[in-house]
Each structure stands twice: as structure tokens, then as C-alpha cells.
Amino acid sequence: MNKKGEELNILGYALVFVVMFILGGIIGSISLPEFSGRFFISGLIFGAFATGAGTVVLKFIFNQ
């Protein structure tokens, strides 16, 4: 069963992901060379590392 604190925690992670996705997309559009999907790719990377998911993936890759 989900408790109220767990639901707020998931909502917090979702909010952080969305904010960092938009911010990362803007930074990527400014700093990266022109290619299709640069807003989405850089936003996804920023969002993943802001929520900690990117760190988990890198630990999994480099510990093998």
C-alpha cells in the first residue's frame, strides 16, 4: 500500500524531472550543434540525472 508520503515523493521526482527536462532542453538547444532531437535528448539526460536514474544506470554499466 502506498502511504501519503510515498505519493508525495513520487510527485516530487516527477516535478523535478519535468523542470530539469525543460531546462536541459533549453541549455542543449543553445550549446549543442544543430541536429534533430537535441532538445529532447539533452532534456532527457538532464532529467534522468536530476532524479538519480542516470547515476544508477552508470553504476550498473561500469560495475560489470
mmCIF file of the N, C-alpha and C atoms, coordinates in Angstrom:
data_MODEL
# 
_entry.id   MODEL 
# 
loop_
_atom_site.group_PDB 
_atom_site.id 
_atom_site.type_symbol 
_atom_site.label_atom_id 
_atom_site.label_alt_id 
_atom_site.label_comp_id 
_atom_site.label_asym_id 
_atom_site.label_entity_id 
_atom_site.label_seq_id 
_atom_site.pdbx_PDB_ins_code 
_atom_site.Cartn_x 
_atom_site.Cartn_y 
_atom_site.Cartn_z 
_atom_site.occupancy 
_atom_site.B_iso_or_equiv 
_atom_site.pdbx_formal_charge 
_atom_site.auth_seq_id 
_atom_site.auth_comp_id 
_atom_site.auth_asym_id 
_atom_site.auth_atom_id 
_atom_site.pdbx_PDB_model_num 
ATOM 1   N N  . MET A 1 1  ? 0.831  -1.188 0.000   1.00 0.00 ? 1  MET A N  1 
ATOM 2   C CA . MET A 1 1  ? 0.000  0.000  0.000   1.00 0.00 ? 1  MET A CA 1 
ATOM 3   C C  . MET A 1 1  ? 0.874  1.249  0.000   1.00 0.00 ? 1  MET A C  1 
ATOM 4   N N  . ASN A 1 2  ? 0.454  2.195  -0.763  1.00 0.00 ? 2  ASN A N  1 
ATOM 5   C CA . ASN A 1 2  ? 1.152  3.475  -0.770  1.00 0.00 ? 2  ASN A CA 1 
ATOM 6   C C  . ASN A 1 2  ? 0.699  4.317  0.410   1.00 0.00 ? 2  ASN A C  1 
ATOM 7   N N  . LYS A 1 3  ? 1.656  4.920  1.020   1.00 0.00 ? 3  LYS A N  1 
ATOM 8   C CA . LYS A 1 3  ? 1.339  5.872  2.070   1.00 0.00 ? 3  LYS A CA 1 
ATOM 9   C C  . LYS A 1 3  ? 1.385  7.267  1.479   1.00 0.00 ? 3  LYS A C  1 
ATOM 10  N N  . LYS A 1 4  ? 0.846  8.222  2.181   1.00 0.00 ? 4  LYS A N  1 
ATOM 11  C CA . LYS A 1 4  ? 0.772  9.580  1.648   1.00 0.00 ? 4  LYS A CA 1 
ATOM 12  C C  . LYS A 1 4  ? 2.163  10.154 1.369   1.00 0.00 ? 4  LYS A C  1 
ATOM 13  N N  . GLY A 1 5  ? 3.122  9.879  2.200   1.00 0.00 ? 5  GLY A N  1 
ATOM 14  C CA . GLY A 1 5  ? 4.476  10.381 1.985   1.00 0.00 ? 5  GLY A CA 1 
ATOM 15  C C  . GLY A 1 5  ? 5.109  9.828  0.731   1.00 0.00 ? 5  GLY A C  1 
ATOM 16  N N  . GLU A 1 6  ? 4.825  8.555  0.415   1.00 0.00 ? 6  GLU A N  1 
ATOM 17  C CA . GLU A 1 6  ? 5.391  7.959  -0.795  1.00 0.00 ? 6  GLU A CA 1 
ATOM 18  C C  . GLU A 1 6  ? 4.806  8.593  -2.048  1.00 0.00 ? 6  GLU A C  1 
ATOM 19  N N  . GLU A 1 7  ? 3.531  8.903  -2.023  1.00 0.00 ? 7  GLU A N  1 
ATOM 20  C CA . GLU A 1 7  ? 2.900  9.536  -3.175  1.00 0.00 ? 7  GLU A CA 1 
ATOM 21  C C  . GLU A 1 7  ? 3.472  10.928 -3.408  1.00 0.00 ? 7  GLU A C  1 
ATOM 22  N N  . LEU A 1 8  ? 3.708  11.662 -2.340  1.00 0.00 ? 8  LEU A N  1 
ATOM 23  C CA . LEU A 1 8  ? 4.298  12.992 -2.479  1.00 0.00 ? 8  LEU A CA 1 
ATOM 24  C C  . LEU A 1 8  ? 5.731  12.906 -2.968  1.00 0.00 ? 8  LEU A C  1 
ATOM 25  N N  . ASN A 1 9  ? 6.436  11.856 -2.565  1.00 0.00 ? 9  ASN A N  1 
ATOM 26  C CA . ASN A 1 9  ? 7.812  11.670 -3.014  1.00 0.00 ? 9  ASN A CA 1 
ATOM 27  C C  . ASN A 1 9  ? 7.852  11.429 -4.521  1.00 0.00 ? 9  ASN A C  1 
ATOM 28  N N  . ILE A 1 10 ? 6.944  10.597 -5.031  1.00 0.00 ? 10 ILE A N  1 
ATOM 29  C CA . ILE A 1 10 ? 6.890  10.330 -6.467  1.00 0.00 ? 10 ILE A CA 1 
ATOM 30  C C  . ILE A 1 10 ? 6.507  11.603 -7.219  1.00 0.00 ? 10 ILE A C  1 
ATOM 31  N N  . LEU A 1 11 ? 5.571  12.352 -6.685  1.00 0.00 ? 11 LEU A N  1 
ATOM 32  C CA . LEU A 1 11 ? 5.172  13.610 -7.307  1.00 0.00 ? 11 LEU A CA 1 
ATOM 33  C C  . LEU A 1 11 ? 6.340  14.600 -7.338  1.00 0.00 ? 11 LEU A C  1 
ATOM 34  N N  . GLY A 1 12 ? 7.133  14.620 -6.287  1.00 0.00 ? 12 GLY A N  1 
ATOM 35  C CA . GLY A 1 12 ? 8.311  15.489 -6.245  1.00 0.00 ? 12 GLY A CA 1 
ATOM 36  C C  . GLY A 1 12 ? 9.323  15.115 -7.312  1.00 0.00 ? 12 GLY A C  1 
ATOM 37  N N  . TYR A 1 13 ? 9.581  13.806 -7.461  1.00 0.00 ? 13 TYR A N  1 
ATOM 38  C CA . TYR A 1 13 ? 10.505 13.358 -8.502  1.00 0.00 ? 13 TYR A CA 1 
ATOM 39  C C  . TYR A 1 13 ? 9.985  13.718 -9.895  1.00 0.00 ? 13 TYR A C  1 
ATOM 40  N N  . ALA A 1 14 ? 8.685  13.572 -10.101 1.00 0.00 ? 14 ALA A N  1 
ATOM 41  C CA . ALA A 1 14 ? 8.107  13.911 -11.401 1.00 0.00 ? 14 ALA A CA 1 
ATOM 42  C C  . ALA A 1 14 ? 8.247  15.401 -11.685 1.00 0.00 ? 14 ALA A C  1 
ATOM 43  N N  . LEU A 1 15 ? 8.020  16.222 -10.683 1.00 0.00 ? 15 LEU A N  1 
ATOM 44  C CA . LEU A 1 15 ? 8.143  17.661 -10.850 1.00 0.00 ? 15 LEU A CA 1 
ATOM 45  C C  . LEU A 1 15 ? 9.589  18.059 -11.154 1.00 0.00 ? 15 LEU A C  1 
ATOM 46  N N  . VAL A 1 16 ? 10.528 17.480 -10.425 1.00 0.00 ? 16 VAL A N  1 
ATOM 47  C CA . VAL A 1 16 ? 11.946 17.765 -10.669 1.00 0.00 ? 16 VAL A CA 1 
ATOM 48  C C  . VAL A 1 16 ? 12.335 17.323 -12.074 1.00 0.00 ? 16 VAL A C  1 
ATOM 49  N N  . PHE A 1 17 ? 11.845 16.156 -12.507 1.00 0.00 ? 17 PHE A N  1 
ATOM 50  C CA . PHE A 1 17 ? 12.173 15.670 -13.843 1.00 0.00 ? 17 PHE A CA 1 
ATOM 51  C C  . PHE A 1 17 ? 11.662 16.615 -14.920 1.00 0.00 ? 17 PHE A C  1 
ATOM 52  N N  . VAL A 1 18 ? 10.431 17.060 -14.789 1.00 0.00 ? 18 VAL A N  1 
ATOM 53  C CA . VAL A 1 18 ? 9.857  17.948 -15.806 1.00 0.00 ? 18 VAL A CA 1 
ATOM 54  C C  . VAL A 1 18 ? 10.596 19.279 -15.864 1.00 0.00 ? 18 VAL A C  1 
ATOM 55  N N  . VAL A 1 19 ? 10.888 19.855 -14.723 1.00 0.00 ? 19 VAL A N  1 
ATOM 56  C CA . VAL A 1 19 ? 11.596 21.139 -14.682 1.00 0.00 ? 19 VAL A CA 1 
ATOM 57  C C  . VAL A 1 19 ? 12.994 20.992 -15.281 1.00 0.00 ? 19 VAL A C  1 
ATOM 58  N N  . MET A 1 20 ? 13.709 19.943 -14.900 1.00 0.00 ? 20 MET A N  1 
ATOM 59  C CA . MET A 1 20 ? 15.058 19.755 -15.420 1.00 0.00 ? 20 MET A CA 1 
ATOM 60  C C  . MET A 1 20 ? 15.051 19.347 -16.894 1.00 0.00 ? 20 MET A C  1 
ATOM 61  N N  . PHE A 1 21 ? 14.000 18.656 -17.339 1.00 0.00 ? 21 PHE A N  1 
ATOM 62  C CA . PHE A 1 21 ? 13.873 18.320 -18.755 1.00 0.00 ? 21 PHE A CA 1 
ATOM 63  C C  . PHE A 1 21 ? 13.781 19.588 -19.590 1.00 0.00 ? 21 PHE A C  1 
ATOM 64  N N  . ILE A 1 22 ? 12.943 20.521 -19.159 1.00 0.00 ? 22 ILE A N  1 
ATOM 65  C CA . ILE A 1 22 ? 12.780 21.774 -19.899 1.00 0.00 ? 22 ILE A CA 1 
ATOM 66  C C  . ILE A 1 22 ? 14.064 22.601 -19.845 1.00 0.00 ? 22 ILE A C  1 
ATOM 67  N N  . LEU A 1 23 ? 14.656 22.718 -18.665 1.00 0.00 ? 23 LEU A N  1 
ATOM 68  C CA . LEU A 1 23 ? 15.899 23.476 -18.516 1.00 0.00 ? 23 LEU A CA 1 
ATOM 69  C C  . LEU A 1 23 ? 17.030 22.849 -19.328 1.00 0.00 ? 23 LEU A C  1 
ATOM 70  N N  . GLY A 1 24 ? 17.156 21.528 -19.273 1.00 0.00 ? 24 GLY A N  1 
ATOM 71  C CA . GLY A 1 24 ? 18.189 20.842 -20.047 1.00 0.00 ? 24 GLY A CA 1 
ATOM 72  C C  . GLY A 1 24 ? 17.971 20.977 -21.536 1.00 0.00 ? 24 GLY A C  1 
ATOM 73  N N  . GLY A 1 25 ? 16.713 20.957 -21.970 1.00 0.00 ? 25 GLY A N  1 
ATOM 74  C CA . GLY A 1 25 ? 16.419 21.148 -23.380 1.00 0.00 ? 25 GLY A CA 1 
ATOM 75  C C  . GLY A 1 25 ? 16.814 22.522 -23.870 1.00 0.00 ? 25 GLY A C  1 
ATOM 76  N N  . ILE A 1 26 ? 16.566 23.528 -23.060 1.00 0.00 ? 26 ILE A N  1 
ATOM 77  C CA . ILE A 1 26 ? 16.948 24.896 -23.428 1.00 0.00 ? 26 ILE A CA 1 
ATOM 78  C C  . ILE A 1 26 ? 18.465 25.028 -23.479 1.00 0.00 ? 26 ILE A C  1 
ATOM 79  N N  . ILE A 1 27 ? 19.146 24.492 -22.478 1.00 0.00 ? 27 ILE A N  1 
ATOM 80  C CA . ILE A 1 27 ? 20.614 24.554 -22.464 1.00 0.00 ? 27 ILE A CA 1 
ATOM 81  C C  . ILE A 1 27 ? 21.185 23.784 -23.652 1.00 0.00 ? 27 ILE A C  1 
ATOM 82  N N  . GLY A 1 28 ? 20.618 22.619 -23.961 1.00 0.00 ? 28 GLY A N  1 
ATOM 83  C CA . GLY A 1 28 ? 21.084 21.838 -25.104 1.00 0.00 ? 28 GLY A CA 1 
ATOM 84  C C  . GLY A 1 28 ? 20.857 22.548 -26.421 1.00 0.00 ? 28 GLY A C  1 
ATOM 85  N N  . SER A 1 29 ? 19.736 23.234 -26.549 1.00 0.00 ? 29 SER A N  1 
ATOM 86  C CA . SER A 1 29 ? 19.460 23.966 -27.790 1.00 0.00 ? 29 SER A CA 1 
ATOM 87  C C  . SER A 1 29 ? 20.435 25.110 -27.992 1.00 0.00 ? 29 SER A C  1 
ATOM 88  N N  . ILE A 1 30 ? 20.874 25.699 -26.915 1.00 0.00 ? 30 ILE A N  1 
ATOM 89  C CA . ILE A 1 30 ? 21.818 26.816 -27.014 1.00 0.00 ? 30 ILE A CA 1 
ATOM 90  C C  . ILE A 1 30 ? 23.245 26.323 -27.267 1.00 0.00 ? 30 ILE A C  1 
ATOM 91  N N  . SER A 1 31 ? 23.647 25.252 -26.572 1.00 0.00 ? 31 SER A N  1 
ATOM 92  C CA . SER A 1 31 ? 25.063 24.890 -26.580 1.00 0.00 ? 31 SER A CA 1 
ATOM 93  C C  . SER A 1 31 ? 25.450 23.810 -27.582 1.00 0.00 ? 31 SER A C  1 
ATOM 94  N N  . LEU A 1 32 ? 24.511 22.967 -28.017 1.00 0.00 ? 32 LEU A N  1 
ATOM 95  C CA . LEU A 1 32 ? 24.870 21.882 -28.927 1.00 0.00 ? 32 LEU A CA 1 
ATOM 96  C C  . LEU A 1 32 ? 24.739 22.318 -30.385 1.00 0.00 ? 32 LEU A C  1 
ATOM 97  N N  . PRO A 1 33 ? 25.497 21.675 -31.279 1.00 0.00 ? 33 PRO A N  1 
ATOM 98  C CA . PRO A 1 33 ? 25.339 21.989 -32.697 1.00 0.00 ? 33 PRO A CA 1 
ATOM 99  C C  . PRO A 1 33 ? 23.962 21.529 -33.192 1.00 0.00 ? 33 PRO A C  1 
ATOM 100 N N  . GLU A 1 34 ? 23.568 22.032 -34.328 1.00 0.00 ? 34 GLU A N  1 
ATOM 101 C CA . GLU A 1 34 ? 22.235 21.764 -34.884 1.00 0.00 ? 34 GLU A CA 1 
ATOM 102 C C  . GLU A 1 34 ? 22.095 20.306 -35.322 1.00 0.00 ? 34 GLU A C  1 
ATOM 103 N N  . PHE A 1 35 ? 21.185 19.568 -34.686 1.00 0.00 ? 35 PHE A N  1 
ATOM 104 C CA . PHE A 1 35 ? 20.788 18.237 -35.138 1.00 0.00 ? 35 PHE A CA 1 
ATOM 105 C C  . PHE A 1 35 ? 19.376 17.958 -34.639 1.00 0.00 ? 35 PHE A C  1 
ATOM 106 N N  . SER A 1 36 ? 18.720 17.058 -35.288 1.00 0.00 ? 36 SER A N  1 
ATOM 107 C CA . SER A 1 36 ? 17.331 16.760 -34.975 1.00 0.00 ? 36 SER A CA 1 
ATOM 108 C C  . SER A 1 36 ? 17.224 16.077 -33.617 1.00 0.00 ? 36 SER A C  1 
ATOM 109 N N  . GLY A 1 37 ? 16.385 16.598 -32.745 1.00 0.00 ? 37 GLY A N  1 
ATOM 110 C CA . GLY A 1 37 ? 16.142 15.987 -31.447 1.00 0.00 ? 37 GLY A CA 1 
ATOM 111 C C  . GLY A 1 37 ? 17.059 16.442 -30.332 1.00 0.00 ? 37 GLY A C  1 
ATOM 112 N N  . ARG A 1 38 ? 17.806 17.495 -30.528 1.00 0.00 ? 38 ARG A N  1 
ATOM 113 C CA . ARG A 1 38 ? 18.755 17.909 -29.477 1.00 0.00 ? 38 ARG A CA 1 
ATOM 114 C C  . ARG A 1 38 ? 18.045 18.394 -28.229 1.00 0.00 ? 38 ARG A C  1 
ATOM 115 N N  . PHE A 1 39 ? 16.882 19.032 -28.370 1.00 0.00 ? 39 PHE A N  1 
ATOM 116 C CA . PHE A 1 39 ? 16.121 19.464 -27.191 1.00 0.00 ? 39 PHE A CA 1 
ATOM 117 C C  . PHE A 1 39 ? 15.693 18.255 -26.372 1.00 0.00 ? 39 PHE A C  1 
ATOM 118 N N  . PHE A 1 40 ? 15.136 17.247 -27.044 1.00 0.00 ? 40 PHE A N  1 
ATOM 119 C CA . PHE A 1 40 ? 14.640 16.058 -26.358 1.00 0.00 ? 40 PHE A CA 1 
ATOM 120 C C  . PHE A 1 40 ? 15.774 15.274 -25.705 1.00 0.00 ? 40 PHE A C  1 
ATOM 121 N N  . ILE A 1 41 ? 16.853 15.043 -26.431 1.00 0.00 ? 41 ILE A N  1 
ATOM 122 C CA . ILE A 1 41 ? 17.954 14.230 -25.913 1.00 0.00 ? 41 ILE A CA 1 
ATOM 123 C C  . ILE A 1 41 ? 18.620 14.901 -24.721 1.00 0.00 ? 41 ILE A C  1 
ATOM 124 N N  . SER A 1 42 ? 18.946 16.178 -24.840 1.00 0.00 ? 42 SER A N  1 
ATOM 125 C CA . SER A 1 42 ? 19.607 16.853 -23.721 1.00 0.00 ? 42 SER A CA 1 
ATOM 126 C C  . SER A 1 42 ? 18.655 17.016 -22.546 1.00 0.00 ? 42 SER A C  1 
ATOM 127 N N  . GLY A 1 43 ? 17.371 17.246 -22.795 1.00 0.00 ? 43 GLY A N  1 
ATOM 128 C CA . GLY A 1 43 ? 16.399 17.330 -21.718 1.00 0.00 ? 43 GLY A CA 1 
ATOM 129 C C  . GLY A 1 43 ? 16.246 16.014 -20.997 1.00 0.00 ? 43 GLY A C  1 
ATOM 130 N N  . LEU A 1 44 ? 16.238 14.918 -21.742 1.00 0.00 ? 44 LEU A N  1 
ATOM 131 C CA . LEU A 1 44 ? 16.121 13.598 -21.145 1.00 0.00 ? 44 LEU A CA 1 
ATOM 132 C C  . LEU A 1 44 ? 17.331 13.273 -20.273 1.00 0.00 ? 44 LEU A C  1 
ATOM 133 N N  . ILE A 1 45 ? 18.513 13.623 -20.730 1.00 0.00 ? 45 ILE A N  1 
ATOM 134 C CA . ILE A 1 45 ? 19.726 13.374 -19.948 1.00 0.00 ? 45 ILE A CA 1 
ATOM 135 C C  . ILE A 1 45 ? 19.721 14.210 -18.673 1.00 0.00 ? 45 ILE A C  1 
ATOM 136 N N  . PHE A 1 46 ? 19.390 15.486 -18.775 1.00 0.00 ? 46 PHE A N  1 
ATOM 137 C CA . PHE A 1 46 ? 19.321 16.346 -17.588 1.00 0.00 ? 46 PHE A CA 1 
ATOM 138 C C  . PHE A 1 46 ? 18.296 15.813 -16.594 1.00 0.00 ? 46 PHE A C  1 
ATOM 139 N N  . GLY A 1 47 ? 17.116 15.454 -17.084 1.00 0.00 ? 47 GLY A N  1 
ATOM 140 C CA . GLY A 1 47 ? 16.062 14.954 -16.208 1.00 0.00 ? 47 GLY A CA 1 
ATOM 141 C C  . GLY A 1 47 ? 16.434 13.654 -15.527 1.00 0.00 ? 47 GLY A C  1 
ATOM 142 N N  . ALA A 1 48 ? 17.062 12.757 -16.263 1.00 0.00 ? 48 ALA A N  1 
ATOM 143 C CA . ALA A 1 48 ? 17.456 11.462 -15.691 1.00 0.00 ? 48 ALA A CA 1 
ATOM 144 C C  . ALA A 1 48 ? 18.483 11.636 -14.585 1.00 0.00 ? 48 ALA A C  1 
ATOM 145 N N  . PHE A 1 49 ? 19.474 12.496 -14.797 1.00 0.00 ? 49 PHE A N  1 
ATOM 146 C CA . PHE A 1 49 ? 20.483 12.684 -13.765 1.00 0.00 ? 49 PHE A CA 1 
ATOM 147 C C  . PHE A 1 49 ? 19.968 13.507 -12.589 1.00 0.00 ? 49 PHE A C  1 
ATOM 148 N N  . ALA A 1 50 ? 18.991 14.372 -12.822 1.00 0.00 ? 50 ALA A N  1 
ATOM 149 C CA . ALA A 1 50 ? 18.418 15.157 -11.720 1.00 0.00 ? 50 ALA A CA 1 
ATOM 150 C C  . ALA A 1 50 ? 17.634 14.271 -10.766 1.00 0.00 ? 50 ALA A C  1 
ATOM 151 N N  . THR A 1 51 ? 16.981 13.235 -11.275 1.00 0.00 ? 51 THR A N  1 
ATOM 152 C CA . THR A 1 51 ? 16.213 12.342 -10.410 1.00 0.00 ? 51 THR A CA 1 
ATOM 153 C C  . THR A 1 51 ? 17.040 11.183 -9.877  1.00 0.00 ? 51 THR A C  1 
ATOM 154 N N  . GLY A 1 52 ? 18.249 11.015 -10.347 1.00 0.00 ? 52 GLY A N  1 
ATOM 155 C CA . GLY A 1 52 ? 19.123 9.957  -9.854  1.00 0.00 ? 52 GLY A CA 1 
ATOM 156 C C  . GLY A 1 52 ? 19.124 8.713  -10.715 1.00 0.00 ? 52 GLY A C  1 
ATOM 157 N N  . ALA A 1 53 ? 18.262 8.629  -11.706 1.00 0.00 ? 53 ALA A N  1 
ATOM 158 C CA . ALA A 1 53 ? 18.185 7.439  -12.552 1.00 0.00 ? 53 ALA A CA 1 
ATOM 159 C C  . ALA A 1 53 ? 19.437 7.280  -13.406 1.00 0.00 ? 53 ALA A C  1 
ATOM 160 N N  . GLY A 1 54 ? 19.989 8.365  -13.866 1.00 0.00 ? 54 GLY A N  1 
ATOM 161 C CA . GLY A 1 54 ? 21.204 8.299  -14.682 1.00 0.00 ? 54 GLY A CA 1 
ATOM 162 C C  . GLY A 1 54 ? 22.384 7.754  -13.908 1.00 0.00 ? 54 GLY A C  1 
ATOM 163 N N  . THR A 1 55 ? 22.473 8.110  -12.647 1.00 0.00 ? 55 THR A N  1 
ATOM 164 C CA . THR A 1 55 ? 23.555 7.622  -11.803 1.00 0.00 ? 55 THR A CA 1 
ATOM 165 C C  . THR A 1 55 ? 23.441 6.117  -11.590 1.00 0.00 ? 55 THR A C  1 
ATOM 166 N N  . VAL A 1 56 ? 22.228 5.633  -11.400 1.00 0.00 ? 56 VAL A N  1 
ATOM 167 C CA . VAL A 1 56 ? 22.017 4.196  -11.222 1.00 0.00 ? 56 VAL A CA 1 
ATOM 168 C C  . VAL A 1 56 ? 22.430 3.442  -12.477 1.00 0.00 ? 56 VAL A C  1 
ATOM 169 N N  . VAL A 1 57 ? 22.084 3.960  -13.639 1.00 0.00 ? 57 VAL A N  1 
ATOM 170 C CA . VAL A 1 57 ? 22.445 3.310  -14.905 1.00 0.00 ? 57 VAL A CA 1 
ATOM 171 C C  . VAL A 1 57 ? 23.965 3.289  -15.079 1.00 0.00 ? 57 VAL A C  1 
ATOM 172 N N  . LEU A 1 58 ? 24.631 4.393  -14.789 1.00 0.00 ? 58 LEU A N  1 
ATOM 173 C CA . LEU A 1 58 ? 26.102 4.418  -14.932 1.00 0.00 ? 58 LEU A CA 1 
ATOM 174 C C  . LEU A 1 58 ? 26.776 3.468  -13.948 1.00 0.00 ? 58 LEU A C  1 
ATOM 175 N N  . LYS A 1 59 ? 26.279 3.364  -12.727 1.00 0.00 ? 59 LYS A N  1 
ATOM 176 C CA . LYS A 1 59 ? 26.851 2.407  -11.766 1.00 0.00 ? 59 LYS A CA 1 
ATOM 177 C C  . LYS A 1 59 ? 26.671 0.988  -12.262 1.00 0.00 ? 59 LYS A C  1 
ATOM 178 N N  . PHE A 1 60 ? 25.519 0.683  -12.852 1.00 0.00 ? 60 PHE A N  1 
ATOM 179 C CA . PHE A 1 60 ? 25.263 -0.649 -13.374 1.00 0.00 ? 60 PHE A CA 1 
ATOM 180 C C  . PHE A 1 60 ? 26.196 -0.962 -14.554 1.00 0.00 ? 60 PHE A C  1 
ATOM 181 N N  . ILE A 1 61 ? 26.414 0.011  -15.430 1.00 0.00 ? 61 ILE A N  1 
ATOM 182 C CA . ILE A 1 61 ? 27.257 -0.210 -16.607 1.00 0.00 ? 61 ILE A CA 1 
ATOM 183 C C  . ILE A 1 61 ? 28.720 -0.410 -16.219 1.00 0.00 ? 61 ILE A C  1 
ATOM 184 N N  . PHE A 1 62 ? 29.230 0.433  -15.331 1.00 0.00 ? 62 PHE A N  1 
ATOM 185 C CA . PHE A 1 62 ? 30.660 0.393  -15.017 1.00 0.00 ? 62 PHE A CA 1 
ATOM 186 C C  . PHE A 1 62 ? 31.039 -0.617 -13.951 1.00 0.00 ? 62 PHE A C  1 
ATOM 187 N N  . ASN A 1 63 ? 30.074 -1.244 -13.276 1.00 0.00 ? 63 ASN A N  1 
ATOM 188 C CA . ASN A 1 63 ? 30.396 -2.264 -12.288 1.00 0.00 ? 63 ASN A CA 1 
ATOM 189 C C  . ASN A 1 63 ? 30.395 -3.664 -12.872 1.00 0.00 ? 63 ASN A C  1 
ATOM 190 N N  . GLN A 1 64 ? 30.168 -3.798 -14.156 1.00 0.00 ? 64 GLN A N  1 
ATOM 191 C CA . GLN A 1 64 ? 30.177 -5.134 -14.771 1.00 0.00 ? 64 GLN A CA 1 
ATOM 192 C C  . GLN A 1 64 ? 31.542 -5.479 -15.262 1.00 0.00 ? 64 GLN A C  1 
# 
